[in-house]
Amino acid sequence: MDKIQNAANYVTDSVKGATHGASKEANKEVAKDSNASLGTRASAGKDALGDKVDEKKSNTSASVNKEAAKH
């Protein structure tokens, strides 16, 4: 039963990691947009950093769950 739960968690965390990665890239583009206001660019830069941290957490958790599902 633990293997099934670990496999499900792996899939969930992988999807979360991909979502955070996409959000990070979108925020990076807004942060680079010279047509956006300084406040918008700063906020997007901050959000991109947060997304990067969340992406790393999700990907690390996915890796742990993947290994646990193998055993």
All heavy atoms as a GROMACS GRO file, in nm:
protein
  511
    1MET      N    1   0.082  -0.119   0.000
    1MET     CA    2   0.000   0.000   0.000
    1MET      C    3   0.087   0.126   0.000
    1MET      O    4   0.052   0.224  -0.062
    1MET     CB    5  -0.092  -0.004   0.123
    1MET     CG    6  -0.195   0.102   0.121
    1MET     SD    7  -0.311   0.074  -0.013
    1MET     CE    8  -0.438   0.182   0.030
    2ASP      N    9   0.200   0.120   0.072
    2ASP     CA   10   0.290   0.236   0.075
    2ASP      C   11   0.347   0.266  -0.064
    2ASP      O   12   0.366   0.382  -0.098
    2ASP     CB   13   0.406   0.214   0.173
    2ASP     CG   14   0.362   0.228   0.319
    2ASP    OD1   15   0.257   0.292   0.342
    2ASP    OD2   16   0.432   0.176   0.407
    3LYS      N   17   0.373   0.162  -0.142
    3LYS     CA   18   0.426   0.182  -0.276
    3LYS      C   19   0.327   0.260  -0.363
    3LYS      O   20   0.366   0.347  -0.440
    3LYS     CB   21   0.460   0.050  -0.343
    3LYS     CG   22   0.586  -0.014  -0.292
    3LYS     CD   23   0.618  -0.138  -0.372
    3LYS     CE   24   0.748  -0.199  -0.324
    3LYS     NZ   25   0.790  -0.308  -0.410
    4ILE      N   26   0.200   0.226  -0.349
    4ILE     CA   27   0.097   0.296  -0.427
    4ILE      C   28   0.090   0.442  -0.385
    4ILE      O   29   0.083   0.532  -0.470
    4ILE     CB   30  -0.040   0.227  -0.410
    4ILE    CG1   31  -0.035   0.087  -0.471
    4ILE    CG2   32  -0.151   0.311  -0.470
    4ILE    CD1   33  -0.155   0.001  -0.438
    5GLN      N   34   0.094   0.467  -0.254
    5GLN     CA   35   0.090   0.604  -0.204
    5GLN      C   36   0.212   0.682  -0.249
    5GLN      O   37   0.202   0.798  -0.290
    5GLN     CB   38   0.080   0.605  -0.051
    5GLN     CG   39   0.064   0.743   0.008
    5GLN     CD   40  -0.065   0.810  -0.034
    5GLN    OE1   41  -0.170   0.750  -0.034
    5GLN    NE2   42  -0.057   0.936  -0.072
    6ASN      N   43   0.329   0.619  -0.243
    6ASN     CA   44   0.452   0.686  -0.288
    6ASN      C   45   0.448   0.716  -0.437
    6ASN      O   46   0.492   0.822  -0.481
    6ASN     CB   47   0.574   0.601  -0.254
    6ASN     CG   48   0.604   0.599  -0.106
    6ASN    OD1   49   0.574   0.693  -0.034
    6ASN    ND2   50   0.662   0.490  -0.060
    7ALA      N   51   0.392   0.624  -0.515
    7ALA     CA   52   0.381   0.646  -0.659
    7ALA      C   53   0.285   0.762  -0.687
    7ALA      O   54   0.313   0.847  -0.774
    7ALA     CB   55   0.333   0.519  -0.728
    8ALA      N   56   0.175   0.767  -0.615
    8ALA     CA   57   0.079   0.877  -0.632
    8ALA      C   58   0.141   1.010  -0.592
    8ALA      O   59   0.123   1.112  -0.660
    8ALA     CB   60  -0.047   0.850  -0.550
    9ASN      N   61   0.216   1.009  -0.483
    9ASN     CA   62   0.284   1.132  -0.439
    9ASN      C   63   0.389   1.176  -0.540
    9ASN      O   64   0.408   1.296  -0.561
    9ASN     CB   65   0.348   1.111  -0.301
    9ASN     CG   66   0.246   1.104  -0.190
    9ASN    OD1   67   0.132   1.147  -0.205
    9ASN    ND2   68   0.285   1.046  -0.079
   10TYR      N   69   0.457   1.080  -0.600
   10TYR     CA   70   0.556   1.111  -0.703
   10TYR      C   71   0.491   1.185  -0.820
   10TYR      O   72   0.540   1.288  -0.866
   10TYR     CB   73   0.625   0.983  -0.751
   10TYR     CG   74   0.699   1.000  -0.881
   10TYR    CD1   75   0.816   1.074  -0.885
   10TYR    CD2   76   0.653   0.944  -0.999
   10TYR    CE1   77   0.886   1.092  -1.005
   10TYR    CE2   78   0.720   0.961  -1.118
   10TYR     CZ   79   0.837   1.035  -1.120
   10TYR     OH   80   0.904   1.053  -1.239
   11VAL      N   81   0.378   1.133  -0.866
   11VAL     CA   82   0.308   1.196  -0.978
   11VAL      C   83   0.262   1.336  -0.939
   11VAL      O   84   0.283   1.433  -1.013
   11VAL     CB   85   0.189   1.109  -1.023
   11VAL    CG1   86   0.102   1.183  -1.124
   11VAL    CG2   87   0.238   0.978  -1.082
   12THR      N   88   0.202   1.348  -0.821
   12THR     CA   89   0.153   1.479  -0.774
   12THR      C   90   0.267   1.579  -0.764
   12THR      O   91   0.255   1.693  -0.811
   12THR     CB   92   0.085   1.463  -0.637
   12THR    OG1   93  -0.026   1.374  -0.650
   12THR    CG2   94   0.036   1.597  -0.584
   13ASP      N   95   0.377   1.538  -0.703
   13ASP     CA   96   0.490   1.629  -0.686
   13ASP      C   97   0.555   1.664  -0.820
   13ASP      O   98   0.601   1.776  -0.839
   13ASP     CB   99   0.595   1.568  -0.592
   13ASP     CG  100   0.547   1.564  -0.447
   13ASP    OD1  101   0.457   1.642  -0.413
   13ASP    OD2  102   0.600   1.481  -0.370
   14SER      N  103   0.556   1.570  -0.913
   14SER     CA  104   0.612   1.598  -1.045
   14SER      C  105   0.528   1.703  -1.118
   14SER      O  106   0.583   1.794  -1.181
   14SER     CB  107   0.617   1.470  -1.129
   14SER     OG  108   0.708   1.379  -1.073
   15VAL      N  109   0.397   1.691  -1.107
   15VAL     CA  110   0.308   1.789  -1.170
   15VAL      C  111   0.325   1.926  -1.104
   15VAL      O  112   0.334   2.029  -1.173
   15VAL     CB  113   0.161   1.742  -1.163
   15VAL    CG1  114   0.065   1.852  -1.204
   15VAL    CG2  115   0.140   1.619  -1.249
   16LYS      N  116   0.333   1.927  -0.972
   16LYS     CA  117   0.354   2.054  -0.901
   16LYS      C  118   0.486   2.118  -0.944
   16LYS      O  119   0.493   2.239  -0.964
   16LYS     CB  120   0.356   2.031  -0.750
   16LYS     CG  121   0.221   2.008  -0.689
   16LYS     CD  122   0.234   1.990  -0.538
   16LYS     CE  123   0.103   1.959  -0.472
   16LYS     NZ  124   0.120   1.937  -0.327
   17GLY      N  125   0.591   2.038  -0.955
   17GLY     CA  126   0.721   2.090  -0.997
   17GLY      C  127   0.714   2.152  -1.136
   17GLY      O  128   0.768   2.259  -1.160
   18ALA      N  129   0.644   2.084  -1.227
   18ALA     CA  130   0.630   2.137  -1.363
   18ALA      C  131   0.549   2.266  -1.364
   18ALA      O  132   0.581   2.361  -1.436
   18ALA     CB  133   0.564   2.033  -1.452
   19THR      N  134   0.446   2.272  -1.281
   19THR     CA  135   0.362   2.392  -1.272
   19THR      C  136   0.442   2.510  -1.218
   19THR      O  137   0.435   2.620  -1.272
   19THR     CB  138   0.239   2.366  -1.183
   19THR    OG1  139   0.165   2.257  -1.238
   19THR    CG2  140   0.150   2.487  -1.173
   20HIS      N  141   0.518   2.484  -1.113
   20HIS     CA  142   0.602   2.591  -1.057
   20HIS      C  143   0.708   2.636  -1.157
   20HIS      O  144   0.740   2.754  -1.166
   20HIS     CB  145   0.668   2.546  -0.927
   20HIS     CG  146   0.574   2.529  -0.812
   20HIS    ND1  147   0.495   2.630  -0.765
   20HIS    CD2  148   0.546   2.422  -0.735
   20HIS    CE1  149   0.422   2.586  -0.664
   20HIS    NE2  150   0.452   2.460  -0.644
   21GLY      N  151   0.761   2.542  -1.232
   21GLY     CA  152   0.861   2.576  -1.333
   21GLY      C  153   0.804   2.665  -1.442
   21GLY      O  154   0.867   2.762  -1.485
   22ALA      N  155   0.683   2.634  -1.486
   22ALA     CA  156   0.617   2.716  -1.588
   22ALA      C  157   0.586   2.855  -1.535
   22ALA      O  158   0.607   2.956  -1.604
   22ALA     CB  159   0.490   2.648  -1.636
   23SER      N  160   0.540   2.862  -1.412
   23SER     CA  161   0.509   2.990  -1.350
   23SER      C  162   0.637   3.073  -1.334
   23SER      O  163   0.637   3.195  -1.357
   23SER     CB  164   0.443   2.968  -1.214
   23SER     OG  165   0.414   3.090  -1.151
   24LYS      N  166   0.745   3.006  -1.296
   24LYS     CA  167   0.873   3.075  -1.280
   24LYS      C  168   0.916   3.139  -1.412
   24LYS      O  169   0.956   3.256  -1.416
   24LYS     CB  170   0.980   2.975  -1.233
   24LYS     CG  171   1.120   3.035  -1.224
   24LYS     CD  172   1.224   2.928  -1.195
   24LYS     CE  173   1.247   2.844  -1.317
   24LYS     NZ  174   1.351   2.743  -1.303
   25GLU      N  175   0.905   3.064  -1.519
   25GLU     CA  176   0.946   3.116  -1.651
   25GLU      C  177   0.857   3.233  -1.694
   25GLU      O  178   0.906   3.332  -1.748
   25GLU     CB  179   0.944   3.005  -1.755
   25GLU     CG  180   1.051   2.899  -1.734
   25GLU     CD  181   1.193   2.956  -1.730
   25GLU    OE1  182   1.225   3.045  -1.811
   25GLU    OE2  183   1.272   2.910  -1.646
   26ALA      N  184   0.728   3.222  -1.669
   26ALA     CA  185   0.636   3.332  -1.703
   26ALA      C  186   0.670   3.457  -1.623
   26ALA      O  187   0.673   3.569  -1.678
   26ALA     CB  188   0.492   3.291  -1.678
   27ASN      N  189   0.698   3.440  -1.496
   27ASN     CA  190   0.734   3.554  -1.412
   27ASN      C  191   0.868   3.616  -1.453
   27ASN      O  192   0.885   3.738  -1.447
   27ASN     CB  193   0.736   3.515  -1.264
   27ASN     CG  194   0.598   3.508  -1.204
   27ASN    OD1  195   0.515   3.595  -1.227
   27ASN    ND2  196   0.573   3.405  -1.125
   28LYS      N  197   0.960   3.532  -1.496
   28LYS     CA  198   1.088   3.584  -1.544
   28LYS      C  199   1.068   3.673  -1.667
   28LYS      O  200   1.133   3.778  -1.679
   28LYS     CB  201   1.184   3.469  -1.577
   28LYS     CG  202   1.251   3.410  -1.456
   28LYS     CD  203   1.331   3.284  -1.483
   28LYS     CE  204   1.424   3.287  -1.599
   28LYS     NZ  205   1.504   3.165  -1.614
   29GLU      N  206   0.979   3.630  -1.755
   29GLU     CA  207   0.952   3.710  -1.874
   29GLU      C  208   0.890   3.845  -1.839
   29GLU      O  209   0.926   3.947  -1.897
   29GLU     CB  210   0.862   3.633  -1.971
   29GLU     CG  211   0.931   3.515  -2.036
   29GLU     CD  212   1.060   3.554  -2.108
   29GLU    OE1  213   1.060   3.651  -2.186
   29GLU    OE2  214   1.162   3.486  -2.086
   30VAL      N  215   0.798   3.846  -1.743
   30VAL     CA  216   0.737   3.972  -1.698
   30VAL      C  217   0.843   4.061  -1.635
   30VAL      O  218   0.847   4.182  -1.659
   30VAL     CB  219   0.620   3.947  -1.600
   30VAL    CG1  220   0.570   4.077  -1.538
   30VAL    CG2  221   0.506   3.874  -1.669
   31ALA      N  222   0.931   4.001  -1.556
   31ALA     CA  223   1.037   4.078  -1.490
   31ALA      C  224   1.132   4.143  -1.591
   31ALA      O  225   1.188   4.250  -1.565
   31ALA     CB  226   1.115   3.990  -1.394
   32LYS      N  227   1.148   4.081  -1.706
   32LYS     CA  228   1.237   4.135  -1.810
   32LYS      C  229   1.168   4.235  -1.902
   32LYS      O  230   1.234   4.302  -1.980
   32LYS     CB  231   1.289   4.021  -1.898
   32LYS     CG  232   1.382   3.926  -1.829
   32LYS     CD  233   1.431   3.825  -1.932
   32LYS     CE  234   1.456   3.690  -1.875
   32LYS     NZ  235   1.494   3.593  -1.979
   33ASP      N  236   1.034   4.242  -1.896
   33ASP     CA  237   0.956   4.326  -1.987
   33ASP      C  238   0.974   4.474  -1.956
   33ASP      O  239   0.925   4.523  -1.854
   33ASP     CB  240   0.808   4.287  -1.978
   33ASP     CG  241   0.721   4.362  -2.077
   33ASP    OD1  242   0.774   4.444  -2.155
   33ASP    OD2  243   0.599   4.338  -2.075
   34SER      N  244   1.042   4.546  -2.043
   34SER     CA  245   1.068   4.688  -2.018
   34SER      C  246   0.943   4.772  -2.031
   34SER      O  247   0.941   4.888  -1.988
   34SER     CB  248   1.175   4.739  -2.115
   34SER     OG  249   1.132   4.722  -2.249
   35ASN      N  250   0.836   4.718  -2.087
   35ASN     CA  251   0.710   4.791  -2.097
   35ASN      C  252   0.627   4.783  -1.969
   35ASN      O  253   0.533   4.860  -1.952
   35ASN     CB  254   0.625   4.739  -2.214
   35ASN     CG  255   0.690   4.770  -2.347
   35ASN    OD1  256   0.752   4.875  -2.365
   35ASN    ND2  257   0.680   4.677  -2.440
   36ALA      N  258   0.660   4.690  -1.880
   36ALA     CA  259   0.589   4.675  -1.753
   36ALA      C  260   0.642   4.777  -1.653
   36ALA      O  261   0.758   4.821  -1.661
   36ALA     CB  262   0.606   4.535  -1.699
   37SER      N  263   0.558   4.814  -1.558
   37SER     CA  264   0.600   4.910  -1.456
   37SER      C  265   0.707   4.847  -1.366
   37SER      O  266   0.718   4.725  -1.357
   37SER     CB  267   0.481   4.954  -1.371
   37SER     OG  268   0.438   4.848  -1.287
   38LEU      N  269   0.781   4.932  -1.299
   38LEU     CA  270   0.887   4.885  -1.210
   38LEU      C  271   0.829   4.796  -1.099
   38LEU      O  272   0.885   4.692  -1.067
   38LEU     CB  273   0.962   5.004  -1.148
   38LEU     CG  274   1.080   4.970  -1.057
   38LEU    CD1  275   1.182   4.888  -1.133
   38LEU    CD2  276   1.142   5.096  -1.004
   39GLY      N  277   0.714   4.836  -1.044
   39GLY     CA  278   0.650   4.757  -0.940
   39GLY      C  279   0.609   4.619  -0.989
   39GLY      O  280   0.627   4.518  -0.920
   40THR      N  281   0.555   4.615  -1.109
   40THR     CA  282   0.513   4.487  -1.168
   40THR      C  283   0.635   4.398  -1.193
   40THR      O  284   0.633   4.278  -1.164
   40THR     CB  285   0.438   4.511  -1.301
   40THR    OG1  286   0.322   4.589  -1.273
   40THR    CG2  287   0.400   4.381  -1.368
   41ARG      N  288   0.740   4.458  -1.243
   41ARG     CA  289   0.862   4.381  -1.271
   41ARG      C  290   0.924   4.328  -1.143
   41ARG      O  291   0.968   4.212  -1.137
   41ARG     CB  292   0.962   4.468  -1.348
   41ARG     CG  293   0.914   4.502  -1.488
   41ARG     CD  294   1.007   4.597  -1.557
   41ARG     NE  295   1.131   4.527  -1.590
   41ARG     CZ  296   1.236   4.585  -1.645
   41ARG    NH1  297   1.234   4.715  -1.673
   41ARG    NH2  298   1.343   4.516  -1.674
   42ALA      N  299   0.927   4.411  -1.039
   42ALA     CA  300   0.984   4.369  -0.911
   42ALA      C  301   0.902   4.256  -0.851
   42ALA      O  302   0.957   4.157  -0.800
   42ALA     CB  303   0.993   4.487  -0.816
   43SER      N  304   0.770   4.270  -0.857
   43SER     CA  305   0.682   4.167  -0.803
   43SER      C  306   0.699   4.036  -0.879
   43SER      O  307   0.703   3.928  -0.818
   43SER     CB  308   0.537   4.215  -0.812
   43SER     OG  309   0.450   4.117  -0.762
   44ALA      N  310   0.710   4.044  -1.010
   44ALA     CA  311   0.730   3.923  -1.091
   44ALA      C  312   0.864   3.858  -1.060
   44ALA      O  313   0.874   3.735  -1.054
   44ALA     CB  314   0.722   3.958  -1.240
   45GLY      N  315   0.966   3.939  -1.036
   45GLY     CA  316   1.097   3.884  -1.000
   45GLY      C  317   1.091   3.810  -0.867
   45GLY      O  318   1.146   3.701  -0.853
   46LYS      N  319   1.022   3.870  -0.771
   46LYS     CA  320   1.006   3.807  -0.640
   46LYS      C  321   0.927   3.677  -0.654
   46LYS      O  322   0.962   3.575  -0.595
   46LYS     CB  323   0.934   3.902  -0.544
   46LYS     CG  324   0.907   3.844  -0.406
   46LYS     CD  325   0.825   3.937  -0.321
   46LYS     CE  326   0.680   3.941  -0.359
   46LYS     NZ  327   0.601   3.824  -0.332
   47ASP      N  328   0.820   3.681  -0.733
   47ASP     CA  329   0.738   3.561  -0.754
   47ASP      C  330   0.818   3.451  -0.824
   47ASP      O  331   0.801   3.333  -0.794
   47ASP     CB  332   0.613   3.595  -0.835
   47ASP     CG  333   0.515   3.680  -0.757
   47ASP    OD1  334   0.527   3.691  -0.633
   47ASP    OD2  335   0.425   3.739  -0.821
   48ALA      N  336   0.905   3.489  -0.917
   48ALA     CA  337   0.988   3.391  -0.987
   48ALA      C  338   1.081   3.320  -0.889
   48ALA      O  339   1.101   3.199  -0.898
   48ALA     CB  340   1.068   3.458  -1.098
   49LEU      N  341   1.136   3.396  -0.794
   49LEU     CA  342   1.223   3.334  -0.693
   49LEU      C  343   1.144   3.236  -0.607
   49LEU      O  344   1.192   3.126  -0.576
   49LEU     CB  345   1.288   3.441  -0.606
   49LEU     CG  346   1.398   3.522  -0.671
   49LEU    CD1  347   1.445   3.634  -0.578
   49LEU    CD2  348   1.515   3.434  -0.709
   50GLY      N  349   1.024   3.276  -0.567
   50GLY     CA  350   0.940   3.186  -0.488
   50GLY      C  351   0.904   3.060  -0.564
   50GLY      O  352   0.904   2.950  -0.509
   51ASP      N  353   0.874   3.077  -0.693
   51ASP     CA  354   0.841   2.962  -0.777
   51ASP      C  355   0.961   2.868  -0.790
   51ASP      O  356   0.945   2.746  -0.792
   51ASP     CB  357   0.796   3.007  -0.916
   51ASP     CG  358   0.657   3.067  -0.916
   51ASP    OD1  359   0.576   3.032  -0.829
   51ASP    OD2  360   0.629   3.149  -1.005
   52LYS      N  361   1.080   2.926  -0.797
   52LYS     CA  362   1.201   2.844  -0.810
   52LYS      C  363   1.219   2.758  -0.684
   52LYS      O  364   1.251   2.639  -0.693
   52LYS     CB  365   1.322   2.933  -0.831
   52LYS     CG  366   1.451   2.855  -0.851
   52LYS     CD  367   1.566   2.945  -0.884
   52LYS     CE  368   1.693   2.865  -0.908
   52LYS     NZ  369   1.804   2.949  -0.951
   53VAL      N  370   1.197   2.818  -0.568
   53VAL     CA  371   1.208   2.744  -0.442
   53VAL      C  372   1.103   2.632  -0.438
   53VAL      O  373   1.134   2.518  -0.404
   53VAL     CB  374   1.192   2.839  -0.321
   53VAL    CG1  375   1.177   2.762  -0.191
   53VAL    CG2  376   1.310   2.935  -0.312
   54ASP      N  377   0.978   2.666  -0.474
   54ASP     CA  378   0.871   2.567  -0.473
   54ASP      C  379   0.896   2.456  -0.574
   54ASP      O  380   0.868   2.339  -0.547
   54ASP     CB  381   0.736   2.634  -0.503
   54ASP     CG  382   0.690   2.724  -0.389
   54ASP    OD1  383   0.738   2.708  -0.275
   54ASP    OD2  384   0.605   2.811  -0.416
   55GLU      N  385   0.951   2.492  -0.690
   55GLU     CA  386   0.985   2.393  -0.792
   55GLU      C  387   1.088   2.294  -0.738
   55GLU      O  388   1.076   2.172  -0.753
   55GLU     CB  389   1.038   2.463  -0.917
   55GLU     CG  390   1.081   2.370  -1.027
   55GLU     CD  391   1.145   2.444  -1.144
   55GLU    OE1  392   1.202   2.554  -1.125
   55GLU    OE2  393   1.140   2.391  -1.255
   56LYS      N  394   1.191   2.347  -0.673
   56LYS     CA  395   1.297   2.264  -0.616
   56LYS      C  396   1.241   2.170  -0.509
   56LYS      O  397   1.274   2.051  -0.507
   56LYS     CB  398   1.406   2.354  -0.559
   56LYS     CG  399   1.522   2.283  -0.497
   56LYS     CD  400   1.616   2.230  -0.599
   56LYS     CE  401   1.743   2.183  -0.530
   56LYS     NZ  402   1.819   2.097  -0.616
   57LYS      N  403   1.155   2.222  -0.422
   57LYS     CA  404   1.095   2.140  -0.317
   57LYS      C  405   1.013   2.026  -0.378
   57LYS      O  406   1.024   1.911  -0.334
   57LYS     CB  407   1.003   2.224  -0.228
   57LYS     CG  408   1.072   2.312  -0.129
   57LYS     CD  409   0.967   2.386  -0.047
   57LYS     CE  410   1.024   2.497   0.034
   57LYS     NZ  411   0.920   2.573   0.107
   58SER      N  412   0.931   2.060  -0.475
   58SER     CA  413   0.845   1.959  -0.538
   58SER      C  414   0.927   1.853  -0.610
   58SER      O  415   0.897   1.734  -0.599
   58SER     CB  416   0.747   2.025  -0.636
   58SER     OG  417   0.656   2.108  -0.567
   59ASN      N  418   1.029   1.896  -0.681
   59ASN     CA  419   1.112   1.800  -0.755
   59ASN      C  420   1.190   1.710  -0.660
   59ASN      O  421   1.208   1.591  -0.687
   59ASN     CB  422   1.205   1.872  -0.851
   59ASN     CG  423   1.131   1.932  -0.968
   59ASN    OD1  424   1.018   1.895  -0.999
   59ASN    ND2  425   1.192   2.028  -1.035
   60THR      N  426   1.237   1.766  -0.548
   60THR     CA  427   1.309   1.686  -0.449
   60THR      C  428   1.214   1.584  -0.387
   60THR      O  429   1.249   1.466  -0.373
   60THR     CB  430   1.369   1.777  -0.340
   60THR    OG1  431   1.461   1.867  -0.402
   60THR    CG2  432   1.440   1.696  -0.234
   61SER      N  433   1.095   1.628  -0.351
   61SER     CA  434   0.996   1.537  -0.294
   61SER      C  435   0.958   1.429  -0.393
   61SER      O  436   0.942   1.311  -0.356
   61SER     CB  437   0.872   1.617  -0.251
   61SER     OG  438   0.775   1.533  -0.194
   62ALA      N  439   0.944   1.465  -0.520
   62ALA     CA  440   0.911   1.366  -0.623
   62ALA      C  441   1.020   1.260  -0.632
   62ALA      O  442   0.991   1.140  -0.642
   62ALA     CB  443   0.891   1.434  -0.758
   63SER      N  444   1.145   1.303  -0.626
   63SER     CA  445   1.257   1.208  -0.633
   63SER      C  446   1.256   1.111  -0.515
   63SER      O  447   1.278   0.991  -0.531
   63SER     CB  448   1.390   1.283  -0.637
   63SER     OG  449   1.402   1.356  -0.754
   64VAL      N  450   1.228   1.165  -0.397
   64VAL     CA  451   1.223   1.081  -0.277
   64VAL      C  452   1.110   0.979  -0.289
   64VAL      O  453   1.128   0.860  -0.261
   64VAL     CB  454   1.206   1.169  -0.151
   64VAL    CG1  455   1.173   1.083  -0.028
   64VAL    CG2  456   1.331   1.251  -0.125
   65ASN      N  457   0.994   1.027  -0.333
   65ASN     CA  458   0.879   0.936  -0.348
   65ASN      C  459   0.902   0.832  -0.457
   65ASN      O  460   0.860   0.717  -0.444
   65ASN     CB  461   0.752   1.015  -0.377
   65ASN     CG  462   0.698   1.080  -0.253
   65ASN    OD1  463   0.684   1.016  -0.150
   65ASN    ND2  464   0.667   1.208  -0.261
   66LYS      N  465   0.972   0.870  -0.562
   66LYS     CA  466   1.002   0.775  -0.670
   66LYS      C  467   1.090   0.662  -0.617
   66LYS      O  468   1.066   0.545  -0.645
   66LYS     CB  469   1.072   0.849  -0.786
   66LYS     CG  470   1.103   0.760  -0.902
   66LYS     CD  471   1.168   0.840  -1.014
   66LYS     CE  472   1.202   0.755  -1.134
   66LYS     NZ  473   1.269   0.833  -1.239
   67GLU      N  474   1.192   0.700  -0.542
   67GLU     CA  475   1.282   0.598  -0.485
   67GLU      C  476   1.209   0.509  -0.386
   67GLU      O  477   1.230   0.388  -0.383
   67GLU     CB  478   1.404   0.664  -0.420
   67GLU     CG  479   1.503   0.722  -0.519
   67GLU     CD  480   1.554   0.619  -0.618
   67GLU    OE1  481   1.595   0.508  -0.576
   67GLU    OE2  482   1.553   0.648  -0.738
   68ALA      N  483   1.122   0.570  -0.304
   68ALA     CA  484   1.048   0.492  -0.204
   68ALA      C  485   0.952   0.395  -0.273
   68ALA      O  486   0.928   0.285  -0.222
   68ALA     CB  487   0.973   0.586  -0.112
   69ALA      N  488   0.897   0.434  -0.386
   69ALA     CA  489   0.804   0.346  -0.457
   69ALA      C  490   0.874   0.226  -0.519
   69ALA      O  491   0.812   0.122  -0.541
   69ALA     CB  492   0.732   0.427  -0.566
   70LYS      N  493   1.003   0.237  -0.542
   70LYS     CA  494   1.080   0.126  -0.601
   70LYS      C  495   1.106   0.015  -0.502
   70LYS      O  496   1.130  -0.100  -0.540
   70LYS     CB  497   1.215   0.176  -0.653
   70LYS     CG  498   1.206   0.264  -0.775
   70LYS     CD  499   1.346   0.305  -0.816
   70LYS     CE  500   1.347   0.396  -0.937
   70LYS     NZ  501   1.484   0.438  -0.972
   71HIS      N  502   1.107   0.049  -0.374
   71HIS     CA  503   1.147  -0.051  -0.272
   71HIS      C  504   1.032  -0.110  -0.198
   71HIS      O  505   0.927  -0.078  -0.189
   71HIS     CB  506   1.243   0.012  -0.173
   71HIS     CG  507   1.366   0.068  -0.240
   71HIS    ND1  508   1.464  -0.012  -0.291
   71HIS    CD2  509   1.404   0.194  -0.267
   71HIS    CE1  510   1.558   0.063  -0.344
   71HIS    NE2  511   1.525   0.190  -0.332
   0.00000   0.00000   0.00000
